[in-house]
Amino acid sequence: MGIEVSEIKVIHKARFADDKDQFVATVLVPTDTDPIEALEYAYRWTNNVKGSWSIKKKEFDDGQENGDYNSFVKVVEPLEVIDGKEWGHRSTSMGDHMILNDKTYKVAMVGFEEIEGNYQTFLDQLQ
């Protein structure tokens, strides 16, 4: 019998006029995890701290360890490839959104703020 998990959807909000919001990742957490702790976990593991959270390699081509590799994080938005080089996604930051248990949260200056609105409509708008 396995551990039951919940899925956190991570949306990076557009930063520039010609950008669009991107559903970049899902993060798995045990279902019994406190919601704030779950959001903090998703925030940490969608940040580039010791490598790249979105380049799904335990070790880079140059032999360096990717300290941000986490098998519980699934990249949804494809990575950009420029001149044959794969570029990872940016870190999750203030203003980005996370969806957990049918509730949408905005990453605040400190912590997270629950925001109103239908999360499924929000995801459908990203399509």
Residue pairs with C-beta under 8 A, 6 or more apart in sequence:
3 30
3 31
4 30
4 31
4 32
5 28
5 29
5 30
5 31
6 28
6 29
6 30
6 31
6 33
6 38
6 100
6 101
7 26
7 27
7 28
8 26
8 27
8 28
8 29
8 38
8 39
8 42
8 98
8 99
8 100
9 23
9 25
9 26
9 98
9 99
9 100
9 123
10 23
10 24
10 25
10 26
10 27
10 42
10 46
10 92
10 96
10 97
10 98
11 21
11 22
11 23
11 24
11 96
11 97
11 98
11 99
11 122
11 123
11 126
12 21
12 22
12 24
12 77
12 89
12 90
12 92
12 96
13 21
13 95
13 96
13 97
14 20
14 21
20 126
21 125
21 126
22 77
22 89
22 126
23 76
23 77
23 123
23 126
24 46
24 54
24 75
24 76
24 77
24 89
25 46
25 53
25 54
25 73
25 74
25 75
25 76
25 77
25 89
26 73
26 74
26 76
27 41
27 42
27 45
27 46
27 72
27 73
27 74
28 72
28 73
28 74
29 38
29 41
29 42
29 72
33 41
35 100
35 101
35 103
36 111
36 112
38 100
39 98
39 100
39 105
39 112
42 92
42 98
42 100
43 92
43 98
43 107
45 53
45 68
45 70
45 72
45 73
46 53
46 54
46 73
46 89
46 91
46 92
47 53
47 68
47 91
47 92
48 68
48 88
48 90
48 91
49 67
49 68
50 65
50 66
50 67
50 68
51 60
51 64
51 65
51 66
51 67
51 68
51 69
52 66
52 68
52 88
53 68
53 69
53 70
53 73
53 88
53 89
53 91
54 75
54 79
54 88
54 89
55 66
55 79
55 86
55 88
56 69
56 75
57 66
57 69
58 65
58 66
58 69
59 65
59 66
60 66
75 89
77 89
79 86
79 87
79 88
79 89
80 86
80 87
81 87
92 98
92 107
93 107
94 107
94 108
94 109
95 106
95 107
96 106
96 107
97 104
97 105
97 106
97 107
97 115
97 122
98 104
98 105
98 107
98 112
99 105
99 119
99 122
99 123
102 119
103 114
103 119
104 114
104 115
104 117
104 119
104 122
105 112
105 113
105 114
105 115
106 112
106 113
106 115
